[in-house]
Amino acid sequence: MSASGARRSWLTGLIGHGIGPSLTPELHEREAERQGLRYVYKVIDLPSGPVGAGRLEQLLASAVELGFDGLNVTHPVKQSMVPLVQELSPAVAAIGALNTVLIRDGHTVGHNTDVSGFRRAFADGLPEADRDRVVLLGAGGAGTAVAHALADLDVRRLLVVDPDRRRAEALGDSLRDRTVEVELVPASDEHVAAALASSDGLVNASPMGMAAHPGPPVRATLLRPGLWVADIVYRPLDTALLSAARHLGCTVLSGAGMAVHQAADAFELITGLSADRRAMLHDFDDLAAAETSAETTQPPARDTTEGRKD
């Protein structure tokens, strides 16, 4: 890809709440350094609480005026940013959430690399997994992106669990034109146990398991050997769900692959250059190991939401 031409300097950033510890900026900048680019990645950490459309519109206009080449967007503004961009990719139009804004000559285009990121991570980590029936925990922005990725991966029936019935229905509506069948499952142990008993795999796209929301999203006794289990949480990388599943002998997929591939996809959109995904996976491992080491020698950090692509 040669969209960059002779250009050697890039400016991008991340907008969201609680994103100070995010690994995404470092992943982008390390990859840019490998490719000999001058690449500046700014973190725009929003205050807690609701963020008005006027504030987001102002931030986006400022990014355009200041010559940003793109933005990553995370919790809690993935959906509220959608009506503010001028053009939507098919994935964003279907899902109603974006995580990347490409800026070219004052024109803004919304993309969602969470879909492609999870799809690539699944294909890498669980290539032989049965996909006839899959249970999905969480129907928010991240859950909807994962649902579309699973549809791309030819899952036949998707059993969606979310305590917010309206949110689960919205996810189902977004898949109306896809071949996957969607079943909404009440968020109770009894119903989840029945769903898991007849399913091939489980994906956690809920906040449960993050540092700010410790514990597994389902009781470990509901898991069984032979079930594959994926978790999109990457802080911590070894979540309570994955630990319990691994103990039972389940094949597991951590959130590392999705975190790296969505970052690589965004890097490619912004620069027009191919990312070295293998090197970025090594970068992620180094950063995660350094973070774990630091956590064992320092007091606990404040809770953040940047541990899952929601």
ROVOLO-129078 format. One record per residue (C-alpha): residue in three letters; x, y, z. Coordinates in pm, whole numbers, plus 50000, padded with zeros to 5 digits. Layout:
ROVOLO-129078
ALAXYZ
...
This chain:
ROVOLO-129078
MET500005000050000
SER501485033449902
ALA498815058550007
SER501405075950225
GLY503595085049925
ALA506695103750043
ARG504985115350358
ARG506835108450683
SER504775125150958
TRP501415115451107
LEU499205128851385
THR496465108651550
GLY494865103651891
LEU492475085152117
ILE489255099752259
GLY487555083152555
HIS487235081652932
GLY489805065453162
ILE492235059552876
GLY495455071353040
PRO496815035753082
SER495725024652731
LEU498255003352540
THR496945015352203
PRO499115046752172
GLU502295026952236
LEU501274999851989
HIS500755025951717
GLU503955045051791
ARG506135013951811
GLU504835001751476
ALA505405036151322
GLU508985036651452
ARG509625002751289
GLN508455017750960
GLY510565049150993
LEU507585072551041
ARG507295103051263
TYR504035094051433
VAL502515113451722
TYR499635097851915
LYS497795120752158
VAL495495109152439
ILE492305129652487
ASP490915117352819
LEU487325128752871
PRO485925136353218
SER483625110653376
GLY479905113953319
PRO477855121253007
VAL479605137952714
GLY477365160952512
ALA477215160052133
GLY478345196352125
ARG481585188052306
LEU482295158652075
GLU481535179651769
GLN483975205951895
LEU486705179851954
LEU486245165051607
ALA486275199351441
SER489455208151631
ALA491125175951518
VAL490275184251157
GLU491505220051193
LEU494745209551362
GLY495565185051084
PHE494955151751257
ASP495075122151018
GLY492735100951227
LEU491325093451569
ASN490605062451768
VAL487395064251972
THR486495043152274
HIS484075041552570
PRO481765059852623
VAL481475078352289
LYS481595051252022
GLN477905055051944
SER477475092452004
MET480305100151761
VAL478535082551471
PRO476175110751365
LEU479045135851375
VAL481175120751097
GLN480405127650733
GLU480615092050600
LEU480165057450752
SER481745024450658
PRO479254995750605
ALA480244980950942
VAL479505013151130
ALA476225017850944
ALA475154982851050
ILE476374984151408
GLY475775020351500
ALA479165024051667
LEU482635034151551
ASN486115032251697
THR488165049251425
VAL487695082051238
LEU489765086950924
ILE490395123650834
ARG491355133150479
ASP491265168850344
GLY488685178850603
HIS486455148750528
THR485695124150811
VAL484855087250769
GLY483845064251055
HIS485165028551072
ASN484865000051321
THR488004978951352
ASP486604960151653
VAL484714938451404
SER487744930451190
GLY489964928551499
PHE487904901451669
ARG487364882951342
ARG491124881451278
ALA491914871951638
PHE489364843651628
ALA490664830751294
ASP494214830751436
GLY493454816151779
LEU490464793051725
PRO490634783351356
GLU489154748451404
ALA486494757751660
ASP482944746051598
ARG480654775851537
ASP477174761551506
ARG475834776851832
VAL477654803952028
VAL476674822152349
LEU477544859352355
LEU477614877952688
GLY477084915352644
ALA475134934852382
GLY476784969152408
GLY479004984952145
ALA481724958652184
GLY479194930152197
THR477484942151880
ALA480834944351699
VAL481704908951814
ALA478264896651703
HIS478874909551352
ALA482334893751350
LEU480794860451454
ALA478264863951172
ASP481204869050935
LEU482694837051079
ASP479554817650981
VAL478104811851325
ARG474664796851259
ARG472904805751584
LEU473904833051830
LEU472474832352183
VAL472714867652326
VAL472724873752702
ASP472364909052841
PRO470404921853143
ASP469244951252929
ARG466564935852707
ARG466284966252482
ARG470024965952415
ALA469894928952328
GLU466964935352094
ALA468914963151924
LEU471804939251865
GLY469404914151713
ASP467904940951489
SER471374949951360
LEU471774914051236
ARG468424911651054
ASP470084911250712
ARG472654884850811
THR472264847150787
VAL472884841551159
GLU469854833551376
VAL469664853551699
GLU468074841552022
LEU467784864452324
VAL468524845952649
PRO467444859752989
ALA470424868153211
SER469784841653478
ASP471914811753578
GLU469144788053475
HIS468764801853124
VAL472484807053067
ALA473194771453185
ALA470684757652933
ALA472184778952655
LEU475734767952732
ALA474774731252758
SER473844730452390
SER476454754452252
ASP479934750952106
GLY481464782752247
LEU481154813052473
VAL482334848752413
ASN482444874452693
ALA481924909852561
SER480584923052891
PRO482584944653138
MET482824915853385
GLY486384904653436
MET487944939253403
ALA489954953553691
ALA487034976553770
HIS484544947653749
PRO486334917353897
GLY484974882153881
PRO483664859353608
PRO480604869053400
VAL479114834353459
ARG479604809253738
ALA482454785153669
THR480104755753735
LEU478194764853418
LEU481274758153204
ARG482134723453077
PRO485044706052906
GLY484784708052528
LEU483434743452530
TRP485714769752376
VAL485794802752564
ALA486854837252437
ASP487144869452639
ILE487684903752485
VAL488874918652816
TYR492644924052808
ARG493234941153142
PRO493814917053311
LEU494804893953028
ASP494124862153226
THR490584869153341
ALA488694848853600
LEU486594834253317
LEU489594822353116
SER491304808753426
ALA488244788053519
ALA487784776153160
ARG491444766453125
HIS491244746953453
LEU488424726353301
GLY490424719252986
CYS488544743352759
THR490304759452464
VAL490534796552540
LEU491154829052352
SER492304860052542
GLY491624896252452
ALA495204902152332
GLY494554892951970
MET491554915851933
ALA493394944652101
VAL496334941251863
HIS494404934851541
GLN491974963551593
ALA494994986251654
ALA496764972751345
ASP493654977751133
ALA493335013851254
PHE497045020051188
GLU496615007350832
LEU493545029050773
ILE495305060150901
THR498675055550729
GLY497825034550424
LEU500715011450520
SER500644974550612
ALA501224967850982
ASP503604940951106
ARG501064922251315
ARG503484896451448
ALA505744924051579
MET502744942251727
LEU501714910551911
HIS505234909052060
ASP504914945852154
PHE501644938452331
ASP503234909852524
ASP506144932552632
LEU503824960752739
ALA501474937352925
ALA504394920453103
ALA505854954253204
GLU502464965553333
THR502034933653536
SER505504937853685
ALA504774973953778
GLU501484964453941
THR503254940154175
THR505514967754309
GLN503094997254323
PRO499815004854503
PRO496674996054302
ALA495925021654029
ARG492565038753998
ASP489875019453814
THR489715025353439
THR487425015053161
GLU490235009952913
GLY490644972452940
ARG488054961752687
LYS487164975052344
ASP483724988152437
